[in-house]
Amino acid sequence: MSRLVLTLALALAATACAPKTESRIVIGGPGSRVLFDDDLHTARNWSASTGTTCKTGYAAGGFVVENIAPAAPCLLGPVRPEVFPARVRIEVTARLRKGSREGAFGVMFASRGGADNRTFATLGLTANGTYRVASWSGGKWSYPVPPTASPSVRTDHGTPNTLAVELRDRSVVAYVNGRPVATADLPDEARGTLGLFVDQRGMEVLFSNLRVSELPPIR
């Protein structure tokens, strides 16, 4: 097992399609049944602690996650992970407070398996104005949506960006600040637990308003 694979396994145990045009459409709109709702302002579902890859704590406005690992992403799940079906919308607001403009930060989803066979996917943004959908499976990364520049991404430090993914079976629709920016297919079904991630050492992100809503069936 490579050092990166081992580090990812320990971190998780402890805790390509072209972009679409950016019209303002939200599929999982009002009336969707909410499965999970956390403003991330009060201590409920996430541990405030310092580990090998992540330093976390509650602050004014949300939950702060800092990457403190020399060469691995900070991947953080809730204290009591819940498996969500592959028909949900996951949404969270994130503010990069300090650190690299090149590293990605955002939401982890479809996380399944044990330390040796973990699979998951991420929707991440960078302060350079890009988004991406990445997938970890079989001990390596793939990019169903490679890093793509978008005017929808707000790039100033401290500026809020709202990320969302709508999942159906293996299909993902990615949103940035209310605009659908890309569709992709994952290697596996999108059912699983969720989490937060911060890519590179020294990056600190304030997360708030995490919500999971059930999507209506396609008629």
N, C-alpha and C positions, 0 to 999 in steps of 0.2 A: 504494500500500500504506500503510495507516494505521500510526501509530507503534506501537500495540499489536501489530498483526500482524507488523511487522518485528521487534519485540523478541522476540516468541514464536518467530519463525523462527530468529533468531540464537541464542536460548537453546537451542533444540532441536537446531540444527545443531552447536552446541558440545557439546555433550554427547550424561406423566409419570404414572409409575405411583404409586398410593398405597402407603404402607408396609404390609407384611404384619404380622400379629401376631408378637410376638417370642418364639416358642417356641424351645427350644434344640435345633436340628437341624443337623448338619453332613453335607452330602451327600458331600463328598470326604473320607471318613473313613480309618481305618487301612487299609493295603494299597495305597493309591494310589501309582503310580509317580512318584517325585520327579524332576523335570526340571532343577531349579535350587535350590540350597540355599546360603545365605550368612548366617552369624550376624552379619555386619557389625561384628565385633569386631577382625578382622585385615584388613590391606590386601590385597585380592585383586581385586575387580571395580570399585572406585569410586575416582575420583581425588580426592586431598586437594589442594585448590587454591583460588585466589580468582579469580573471573571477573567478568563485568559484572553478573550477576544473582544468583550463588550464591557463598557462601564455605563450604567443606567441609573436614572433617578427621575423623580417628579419635580417639576419646576412650574413657575407661573406660565400658564398657557398650554401645558401638555407634558408629555413624557420624553425625556432626553436620552438619546442613544449615542454613545461615542465609541468609535472603533479604536481599540488600544492594542491590536495585534500587529506584530512586525510585518506579516505578509499573508493575511487571510481576511476574508470578509467577516464582519460581525453579523451573525444570523440569529435572530432572537424570537423565540416562541413564547406564548403566554404561559402562566403558571399551570393552568389546567387546559391543555390543548383540546379543542373540539373539532371533530371531523365534519366538514361541510360537504354537501353533495355537489355534483358537477352541474349545478344549475343555479348559480348565485352571482350577485354583484358585490364585489368587495371594494370599499372606498376608504381612503385615508388622506389627511392633509399633512404635508411635510415641509419643514423649513430648514434648509441648510444654514447652520449658525456659524460654522467655521470649517476650514479644511480645504482639501483639493477641489478644484473646479472640474477635474477630469473623472473623479470617482463617482460611481452611481449610488443612489439611495432610493428606497421605496418600500414596496410591499412584496412579501414572499407568500406563495400560495401553492395549493396542490402538493403539499409536503406529506410524504408517506414513507414507510419502511423503517428499518432499524439502522444502526450505525454503519453497517457494512453495505447496505443496499438502498440508502436514502435517495429519493428523487424529489425534486421540487422545481418550481419556476419562480421567476421574479419579474416585476415591472419596475424599472428604475429610470430615474432622471439624472442628469448631470447639470452643474452650474454653467457648463459650456453650451447649454441649450439643446441637448439631445435627450431622446428616450430610447429604451430598448426592452425587448422581452427576451430573457435568458432562461435556459433550462439546464438543470444539473441531473444527469442520469448516467449510470454506468461508469462513474468516476471521472466524468469529463463534462465540460460546458458545451452547449450548442446555443445558437442564437436564432430562434424562429423569427424574430424581428431584430436585425442588427442595429447598432447605434445609428440613429437617424435624427437629423436636425429638424427642429420644429419651432415656429414662432409662438406656439402655445405654451412652451416651457419658459417660466419666469426665472431669470438667471441671477438676480441680485441676492447676495447673502441675506438671510432673514426674511425673504419674501415667500409667502405661502404658495405651494403648488398642491392641487388636489389630484391624486392619481386614482384611477378606478380600473378594474378588470371585470368583464362580464363573461362568465364561463358556462359553456354548454358542451357536455361530453368532453371532447378534446379541443374544442374551439375556444379561442380567446379574442375578445374585442377589448382593446386598450383605449383608455380615455386620459386626457390631460386637461385639467381645468375645464371640464364639461364638454370637451370636443373629442369625438372618436378619431383616433389618429392611425390605428393599425388593426389588422386582423391576422391571426396566426393559428396554426394547429400545433399542439404539444405532442411529444412522443407518446404520452400516456394520457389516460383520462384525468380530468382536472379535479377530481374529488380529493379531499385531504384537509390538513390543518393549515392555518395561516401564520404569518409572522411579519416582522420588520427586518430590514437589512440596511447596513451601512458598509460601503465597499472598502474604503482604504483607511489606514491608520491616520489618526488626527482629525478625521471628519466627525463633526458633531451635528446631529439632526434632532429637531424638536417635532414630534409627531402628535397629532390631535385628531379627534372626530373619526374614529374607526367604526365602520358599520358594514355589516353583511346582510343583504336582503335577498330573499328568494325571487328568482325570475319567473314570470308566468310562462306556461307552456306555449310553444309556437303553434299557432292554429293553422 
